[in-house]
Amino acid sequence: MAVEDFIRDSLDRTFDSIQQQSSDVLENKENIMKERVCEKSKSESSDDDDEKEEGDEVEHEEGASDTREKKMVIEEESKNWPLDADVGWGIRASDYFEQHPIKNVIGDDGVEIDWEGEIDDNWVQEINCLEWESFAFHPSPLVVLVFERYNRAMDNWKILKELEKAIKVYWGAKDRLPPRAVKVDINIERDLAYALKARECPQILFLRGNKIVYREKEHRTADELVQMIAFFYYNAKKPSWIDDTALFLR
C-alpha cells in the first residue's frame, strides 16, 4: 500500500505538470487512475470467521462491492486505455521500427556499411580490453585499427575495408608469417583506447611486441598499407609518406 500511495503521488505530480503546460490535455485523468482494491486485514479475517453464520449475507455484500470496484478498474492491456495518444504512452518500440526500419548507410560511391555483418565475417577481429594482453604480448606482427562505428562512420568503414584487403595479401602469401589484425571501438573500450593514447579516429597502430612503433592517422589505400606492413615487419624499403619524426623504432 505504501508503494501504491507513492506511485499515485508521483502520478499526481506528473499530471499537474502536464496540465500546467496544457490545461485541456488531461481532462479525464481520473479514468487513468485505478481504484485501490483493499485487502482484508488479519483482524477482519478473524472477524469474518467469528461471524460465519452470517456468511451468505456477507458474501453477497462483498460480491456487490467487488463488482463496483472492478467496474472502476481499467486494465493496462485494454484497447480502451485512455489518453495514450495524447500523452505519448503505450507506444512500443516495435511499432516505430516497423514504420521506420533501420537500414545500412550507403555512401555516394555505393559503399554499404554493415557493422553487424562484419562481426560474423571479418578479417580484422574486434577485441575488448580483457583480450588485449593475449594479442599484444605475442611475437608475431600486430596491426590495430582504432575506430568508431557511429561517428564519421563512412570514413571508419572505408579504412577498415582497405586494411582487410592489405591483410588478405599477406595471408595469401606462403613465404612469410602473416600479420594479425584487430580493431578496437574507442567508444566501447574507453580504457583501452586511453592506454593506447588514441584520442581521435580512425587511426592504425603498428605494434611490435607490446610497443607501438607507428601511428597512421591518414587515410591509406590497401596498397599503401601493404608497403607499410612490409617495412615495419619484413625489412622492406621505407615508404616515402612515413614521417621519420613519428617513428618509435628502436
N, C-alpha and C positions, 0 to 999 in steps of 0.2 A: 504493500500500500504506500509505503514511503517513496519507493521508486516511481510508482504511478503518479503520486502527487507532484514529484519533482518534474516528471515529463510534462504533466499538464501545465505546470507553472511555466516551463520553458516554452511550450507551445503558445501559451497566452502572450508571453513577451514577444514571440515571433509574429503573431497575428497583429499585435499592437503596432509593431514596427512596420508591417506591410500596410496597415490601414493609414498610418501617418503619411506614407508615400502616395497611396491612392485609396481614398475612403470607401469607394464602392466595390473594391475587389473582393472583400470577404464579408459580404452582407449576410451570408448564411453560414458563418463559421461554426455555429453550434451544431450543424449537421456533421461536421468532421469529427468532433469530439465524441468518443464512445462513453456511454454511461458506465460508471463503475458497477461491476457485479460484486456485491459484498458477500464475502464468505461468512458462514456462521462460525462464531467462536465456539471454543470448547464448552463454555458455560451455557451457551444456547443449545448446544447438542445435548448436554446433560438434562437441561430443562425439557427438551423435546422428549427425551426418554422417559422422564417422570410423568409427562402428560400423554403417554402413549394411547390412553383410552380415547383421547380426542383426536387421534391420528388422522382419521378420514377428513375431518373438517380442516385441520391444519394443512394437510397436503393439498386440499382443494384451494385454500387461500394462497399457499406458496406457489402453486402452479399458475394461478392467475397473475401473481406478482412477477414470476419469471417470464411469463408471456409478455407482460407490459415492458419489462426491461429489454427483452430480446428484440422487440419492435424498434427500440431506440438505438440498437447497435447496428453499425454499418460495417460489414466485413471488408477487409482490405482487398480481397480478391474480387469484390463485386464490380460488375461493369458500371454500376451507377455511382461509384465513388465520386463525390463532388469535387469540383474546383481543381482537378488535376491539370487541366489545360491552362487555367488562369494563373496558377502559382508555380507551374513548372514541375509538379510532382508526377510520378507514375510513368516517366519516360524511361524506357530501357535502352541500354547501350546497343543491344542487338537491333532495335528498331532504327536507330540512327545509321548504323553501318550497313543495314540493308538498303537504305536510301542513298548513302554516300560511301560506297565500298572503297577500301584502301587499295591504291594501285601503285605499282612501282614507278619511280620517277624515270622519265625518258628524256635525255638531253636533246639538244638541237641536232646533234650528229647521229641520233638514233641509238645511242648507248643507253642501255637499261640498267638501273641499279636494282640489285636483288640481294640484299644482305642476308635474308633468310635462306635463300638457296646457296649462298656462299658457305653457310655453316655445314651443309650436307656434302658439298662437292667443292673442295678447296685445295689449293697448293700452298697457301700461306695459312698455317694453323693459328687460330686465335687462342691466346692463353690468358691466365689470370696470375695474380701475384704469387699464389701458392705453387704454381708450376714453374715460376721463373728460375729458381736455382737449378732445377733439373735440366733446363735448356742452356742457361748461361755458363755454368761450370762444366763445360764439355769441350774437348779439344777441337772438334770439327767446326767449320765456319758457321757463323750465325748472323743472319740479316733480320732486323726488326723494323717493322712498319708501325709507327705510332700514328693513329688515325682517329677520326671522328665520324660516326655514322650520319649525324643529322645536321652538322654544321659544315657548310661547303661540301655537301655530300658527293656531288659530281666530281670535284677535284680529288677527293679521297678515293673514290671508286676507280677513277682512271689510273691513279698511281698504283693502286692495288693490282689492277689488271696488267700494267706494264711490269710490275715486279714478278707476277706469276709467269709471264712469258719468259722473263730472264731466268727464273728458276728452272723452268722446263728445259731450257737449253742445256743446263748442266746435268740435269737428271737424264737427259738423252745421251750425254757423253759417257763412255765407259772407261775412260782412261784416268779419271780423277774422282776424288770423293766429292759428291755434290754438296753445296751449302744447304743448311737448314734455314727455313724462313718462317717467322711467326709475326703476328700482329697483335697490338695492344690498343684497346679503345680507351682514350685518355679520359673520357667521362665516366667510365665504369671503374677502371683501375687507376684511381687518382693517386694513391700512394706509390704505385709502381712508376707512374708517369713522373711523379715528383722526384723519385730516386734516380730516374734516368735523365732528369733535368730537361724534360720535354714539355715546353710551355706553349708551343704552337704546333699546329698540324696542317697538312701531313708532313712527316719527315721520316727518312730512312736512316737507321743506325747500323753501322757495320761493327760487329764485335769480334774480338779475338780473345779467346779465353773468356774472362769476365770483364774485359776492358773495352770501352768504346774507342775505336780508332778513327772514326769519321762520322760526321752528321751531314746528311744531304737534305737540304730544305727546299731545293729547287725541283721542279718537275722534270724527270728524266725519262727518256724512252727506254724500251726494253733493251735495245742495242747498247745504249749508254750504260745501263745498269750491268749488262754482261761484261763490259770492259772494266767497270769499277770493281766488280767481284773478282775478275781475273787479276787486277792489280793488287787488291788487298789480301787475297788468299792464295794466288797461284804464281806470284812473282812476274807478272806481266808488266808491260810498259805503262807508266802513269798517264792516264787521260789528261788532256790539256785543261779541262774545266775544273779539275780538283784544286782547291785552294790550299796551297802549302801551309799557310798560317793556321789553317783549321785542322791540320793533321795531328793526330795523337800517337803516331807510330814511335816505338822506342827500339 
